[in-house]
Amino acid sequence: MWIVGLGLVIGLIVGATIGHDLWIIGAAAGALVGWALNSKPSPGRLTEKLAALSSEVKDLGRRLAVLETQFSASTPPSTTPSAPASSEPTWEPEAATPLPVPERVPEALTATRIPPREAPASEPRPPVEPAYLPPEPAAGPDPVMKWLLGGNTVVRVGVVILFFGVAFLLKYAYEHTHVPIEVRLVGVALGAFVLLVLGWRLRDKRPGYALSLQGAGIAVLYLTIFAAFRLYALLPPLPAFVLLVAVAAFSAALAVLQNSLALAVIGASGGFLAPVLASTGRGSHVMLFSYYLVLNLGIFAIAWRKAWRVLNLVGFGFTFVIGTLWGVTSYRPEFFASTEPFLAAFFLLYVAIPILYAQRESFALRHYIDGTLVFGVPLVAFGLQTGLVRQFEYGAAWSAFVLGAFYLTLASALWRRAGENLRLLTESFLALGVGFGTLAIPLAFDGRITSAAWALEGAAIVWVSARQARVLGLAFGLALQFAAGIAFLFDVEKGYGPTPVLNSFCLGCVFVALGGLFCSAYLERRRGDSAQSWEPGIAALLLAWGALWWAGGGLHEIHRHLGPDLRTHAALIYLASSAAVFSLLSKSLDWQIARWPAYTIAPIAALVLTQEIDRGSHPFTSWGWLAWPLAWIEHLWVLRRHEQQDQALLEWLHAIGLWLLTVVACWEFAWQIDHAVEGKRVWPLIAWAVVPALILALLTAGPARRTWPVSKHEKSYLLYGAVPLAAFLAAWTIYANFTSNGDPAPLPYLPLLNPLDIAQALVFVVLAHWLMTLRSLGYLELIGPTPTPLYALFGGATFIWANGVLLRTLHHWAGVPFELDAMLRSVLVQAAFSLFWSILALAIMVFATRRALRGLWITGAALMGVVVIKLFLVELSHVGTVERIVSFIGVGIFLLVIGYFSPVPPRLRMEDPK
């Protein structure tokens, strides 16, 4: 076939060289010579054909042998006359007549195996080979690529080049030559007829070559008629369109008669390109769209008889791409009345074409919906319609409403007529109707919603493409989701509607979010062979995408319509409730990955808490009394629903929730106490100890440990959650005793019976009970076999508290200022320290001796040494002789008394008293 193409190209070049009018004749002559040279088969091709025929004959012989064996096995046997009594009867086969060889083996016999009749066990049976099953035909390549890259590639490329050459020739002739244009057009038309006649004559002998010539002839006829009508005004409008209709009908008839999709595509493409290639930039859009309407009617007529999807897509692409380019460059509002009918006609044609396609392909049960046309047509048409009605108030809203009503009516009519046969197509139209009907609401407020429409259309495309296992459509729908969001962000600076929620910005965010969430849920729930390996990752990405758009739209409305004091808690209510809804959807829809946004209640609450700390108010102000309890309840509700999933993560979420509850409760309780006692410092301070201590006591109590959530998550609450609380109480002990004078006004100060010391005692009791609970549960073994660091910390905190009690008592009863410098300079304070530490050291050493605790005894002895050194240094600082003598005598007597009562240090192991 390459010889034919080479002849066509050489003839084209030679003809163009000899004369401008002889190029088409040279091309036809070159093609004929190439065909003549190629008509004689080569020896190599004869050998290939002979081998193929030999293989077919052997295949038929094998299948015939199988059939004869099966028929012989199923024939009833006959017996011979009786033999002597001593011999057993034997089976003798009848004389078999040879079976006639059929000219054509029945297809049913080749596809199934006839079971043979059971024979006696003693008789050997010849082996029966299984019947030959013809292989299923494999799916062929794309028709257009098969036509272009098939066996006649050179010729077909030459046809395409020929078409463009004719177009440029007509344009050149119009601009540079003086030969009568009628003569040139007639010559071109005659060349087209020669190609058509030659292609028709060769349709049986050389079908591929013939179809290429016919396609070229049709395209040249389109170009010639349009040039005579539009460029040169040689034809009146009515005869020109009659001829165009005739050519369109003629090309459609040729394509249908020869069952040639390639011919139909060539004819349609040539017709659509004719006005573009021959255009001079001047002319009427009415004529252009009328011409395209005729071409699309031809495609519709072919679609009535043939399910040629590629042809439908070619017509759709040319019509709306060229229409969009004209609209962008040349449309003006005064053209609305002459443009809107064409847009409506094109829209109706390409809504009807996929219905015809589905009716012809529905028997295949799969891929009978052309998702590109079903969803692409309304998407493109609505975008063009929005541009046409831009000058009308609520024009886009009414357009969306009419479009939604049209699709709902079409879905209803299609369901009544086709029922289950076209169920998927009906559901697609129903989804479009609902989508456009919903879209009409925000469009009534302002016109910034096209990107939201893309999101909804993309979700519908993903749904249909996934059901039909169309990877390209699936990828397009997913890309449309992200494109919709990006396009929406480009218009974010435009004005917003005054109505809360029901404005274009909020509803646009909602539509983008719903589109992404729908795609995520559908892809995540897909199962089977048609699911792609990358779908789970895309589903997770779309979940995050949709959740962010949902959160962003709601937070934007809260920021616009609520005051600064209400925004924080309103955001907490909105986000926590949205997370709870995700948890509900994850269970009800079997949407497993939707549980991850539900886990974000605790992190969101932590962010809100940091904002409140920065603002300086208390948690329960401005709806906080509703927001925080609701967030805590929803947090526990989500964790309870997903208790069997992600257990390691949930353990820490329980602990984080406990920390947040403690901080909020402490803060609110401190603020309430401070507000009640008019700002006395000690009262709000004790709230930061009482609330954590009460929570810790509640967690270690028996009823709480037997109740959910502590019963199921004991480690989360008693270890992960309680350790930070205990550390906080230890830090509070140090802070309170170093910074607070314990003034309980309006109450009088009493040592150990004031609010600060009572709270401190409660802290020590609760911590001791918590440590014993941990020891009984075996959690202290995580620190070591002997938890000496915990005992040391506990003892140190007790020592600090005891000294704080002493200092606060001296401050309130002796009038010593509660300041560091004043305390260090006070002789009373230093003497009190010496006496108190000595008594405390003696008590520790006695207790350690009785319990054989050598480490504790060493601690008491060290404290006693500190007392001695302190007394010596302090007394030496006094300059008076009498005071110095009294001090030394007092120190000596004190040490003698201590030595008398002080026990000996215990050994590492106590001896037996016996």
DARA-V385468 format. One line per field, one symbol per residue. ss: DSSP state (h for helix, s for strand, l for the rest). psi: psi as a letter, one per 40 degrees, with the letter a starting at -180 (. if undefined). burial: 1 if it has 9 or more other C-alpha atoms within 8 Angstrom, else 0. A space follows every 10 residues. Layout:
# DARA-V385468
ss->???
psi->???
burial->???
This chain:
# DARA-V385468
ss->lhhhhhhhhh hhhhhhhhlh hhhhhhhhhh hhhhhhhhhl llhhhhhhhh hhhhhhhhhh hhhhhhhhhh hhhllllssl llllllllll ssllllllll llllllhhhh hlllllllll llllllllll llllllllll llhhhhhhhl llhhhhhhhh hhhhhhhhhh hhhhhhllll hhhhhhhhhh hhhhhhhhhh hlllllhhhh hhhhhhhhhh hhhhhhhhhh hlllllhhhh hhhhhhhhhh hhhhhhhlll hhhhhhhhhh hhhhhhhlll llllhhhhhh hhhhhhhhhh hhhhhlllhh hhhhhhhhhh hhhhhhhhhh llhhhhhhhh hhhhhhhhhh hhhhhhhhhh hhhhllllll hhhhhhhhhh hhhhhhhhll llllhhhhhh hhhhhhhhhh hhhhhhhhhh hhhhhhhhhh hhhhhhhhhh hhhllllllh hhhhhhhhhh hhhhhhhlll hhhhhhhhhh hhhhhhhhhh llllllllll lllhhhhhhh hhhhhhhhhh hhhhllllll llllhhhhhh hhhhhhhhhh hhhhhhhhhh hllhhhhhhh hhhhhhhhhh hhhhhhhhll lhhhhhhhll hhhhhhhhhh hhhhhlllll lllhhhhhhh hhhhhhhhhh hlllllhhhh hhhhhhhhhh hhhhhhhhhh hhhhhhllll hhhhhhhhhh hhhhhhhhhh lhhhhlllll lllhhhhhhh hhhhhhhhhh hhhhhhhhhl llllllllll llllhhhhhh hhhhhhhhhh hhhhhhhlhh hhlllllhhh hhhhhhhhhh hhhhhhhhhh hhhhlllllh hhhhhlhhhh hhhhhhhhhh hhhhhhhhhh hllhhhhhhh hhhhhhhhhh hhhhhhllll hhhhhhhhhh hhhhhhhhhh hlllllllll llll
psi->dddddddddd ddddddddid eedddddddd dddddddedh iidddddddd dddddddddd dddddddddd dddehhiiii iiiideiiii hhiihhihhh hidhhhdddd eihhhiihii ddhihihhii ihhhiihihi ihddddddea efdddddddd dddddddddd dddddeiehh dddddddddd dddddddddd dedddgdddd dddddddddd dddddddddd defehidddd dddddddddd dddddddefh dddddddddd ddeddddeie eiihdddddd dddddddddd dddddiggdd dddddddddd ddddddddde hideeddedd ddddddddde dddddddddd eddeeifehg dddddddddd ddddddddfd ehhfdddddd dddddddddd ddddddddbe dfdddddddd dddddddddd dddedieged dddddddddd dddddddefh dddddddddd dddddddddd edeiiiiehh dfiddddddd dddddddddd ddddeiiade hidedddddd dddddddddd dddddddddd eiideedddd dddddddddd ddddddddef gdeeddddee dddddddddd dddddeaide igeddddddd dddddddddd dfdeifdddd dddddddddd dddddddddd ddddddefeh dddddddedd ddddddddde idddeeiied defddddecd dddddddddd dddddddddh efhfheiihh hefidddddd dddddddddd ddddddeede eddidhgddd dddddddddd dddddddddd dddeehigid ddddehdddd dddddddddd dddddddddd efgddddddd dddddddddd ddddddeheh dddddddddd dddddddddd ehiihiidhi ihd.
burial->1111111111 1111110000 1111111111 1111101100 0000010000 0000000000 0011011111 1001000000 0000000000 0000000000 0000000011 1000000000 0000000000 1000000000 0011111100 0111111111 0110011101 1111000000 1001101110 1111111111 0110001011 1111111111 1111111110 1100000001 1011101110 1101110001 1111111111 1101100100 0000000111 1111111111 1110011101 1111110111 0001011000 0000010011 0110111011 1011111111 1100000111 1011111111 1111110111 0001111111 1011111101 1101100110 0110111111 1111111011 1111111110 1111111111 1111110001 0011111111 1111101100 0000001000 0111111111 1111111111 1111000000 1000110111 1110111111 1111111110 0000011111 1111111111 1110111000 1011101111 1101110110 1100000111 0011101101 1101111110 0110000001 1111111111 1101111111 1011000011 1111111111 1111111011 0001100101 1011011111 1110110011 0111111001 1111000010 1001111111 0111011011 1011100011 1000001000 0000001101 1011101111 1100010100 0110010011 0011001101 1111111110 0111011111 1011001101 1100100000 0011001100 1000000100 0100110000 0000
